[in-house]
Amino acid sequence: MTKVVIKLHAAKNHGEVVAIIEAALAAGQSQPWMYDVLAMSMKLDGRPAEDIERVMLSRVDFTAADVDSLLFSAAFLVRLDGKSAALKLYRQGSEIAPQRPEPYLLGLKLAKDLKDFEAIRWAATGILETTWTKDRERRQQEAEDIASDAVQRLEKAGQPAEAAKLKEAIAEAKRRDLIVRLEWDGDGDLDLEITEPFGTVCSAAEPVSAGGGVLTHDGYGPKTKNCYDEYICVKGGSGAYRVKVKVIGGNIVGKRCQLVVRRHVGSRDEEKEVLPIKLEKTTEELAFVLANGRRKEKGPVTMIETVERRPTRQELIAKLMTTTLPNSIRANLSYAQFGAGNMNGAGTILQTGGQRGGGAVGYQPVIGVVNDGISLTVSAITTADRRYVKMAIAPAFNALVEVATFSFSN
């Protein structure tokens, strides 16, 4: 059947494509792809918008609990001018997985275009509470701006109660039960790890926790503006939070840092506490208490990229080795700056000579493998009734563009 549909589509016989797919659906031979092709063919054939919308909504019945399928169907509806129906699907997706930011981000623009103030409230508050992507500041500011504009429109339209309700919802969404910031100076690197009252852990290795915490920034020296780690918990549990400060490497000025703890940010009970820490060991531990947290139990975790990824040690060493440096700078690279503890998996820096600045730095290389050419990754998922198989195909095209040569010594 697929071959017939492809031929008819190539011949631009969209009416016949509609007829053959509708016949297959009527005979009980439905498949998910049919609804997508049917909707597009109906659009090309000039069918009524409500019929196209009904077809796309029928597609959702196949995977009503699959958020990705809902997002795909909604995006398809937007292309077919079914914005209102697409917005409903985004809201349905947020009900299934309220911790995922995509339904709110995609739904906000539709809500704005449709001037749906209730949907603006839903999307804007969702973005402020769930969006922790790299561009979160821009996304959250955009949500605030759209909500502020909606408040002004409601007030001008003589709906002060609705405007006040929206304004209050945005203020509530901006609340943060806990913000913890680890600050230091120097060219070193510290890592922040927080164990929450539920026993869940938030760290650079697990930046999103089931206890509500998100590690939004994992910093490192030497730039002062980047020397901080930040943990934000929109709704945290009440109880003790155990903190570990790990010395990863480098030089920390004064071997000291400080932990800035802010509780109930954005509320009348907001408070701030600064805890100085002396780095006498590779790992320092302390604890503080949060009272009146708004989270009562652990929640689901969505693994999304949240923190700005720091360069790996291998990347830093590769960059250093492929950069032309003056001899004076190369000579000043010391084992203290790039010790064996910072070189795992990337080789060992060796220093010879007695006085600082008079030695020579050499590298013991580690041979790696570089992919060159075309590769294809395919993953398949069988439906519960074992009738269909969904395949995700991810091709990768790799090519060596340039090879830089360098010397291992001065």
Secondary structure, 3 states (H helix, E strand, C coil): CHHHHHHHHHCCCHHHHHHHHHHHHHCCCCCHHHHHHHHHHHHHCCCCHHHHHHHHHHHHHHHCCCHHHHHHHHHHHHHCCCHHHHHHHHHHHHHHCCCCCHHHHHHHHHHHHHCCHHHHHHHHHHHHHHCCCCCHHHHHHHHHHHHHHHHHHHHHCCCHHHHHHHHHHHHHHCCEEEEEEEECCECCEEEEEEECCCCCEECCCCCECCCCEEEEEECCCCCHHHCEEEEEECCCECEEEEEEEEEEECCEHHHEEEEEEEEEECCCCCEEEEEEEECCCCEEEEEEEECCCCECCCCCCCCCCCCCCCCCHHHHHHHHHCCCCCHHHHHHCCCCCCCHHHCCCCCEEEEECCCCCCCEEEEECCCCCCCCEEEEEEEEEECCCCCCEEEEEEEEEECCCCCCCCCCCC
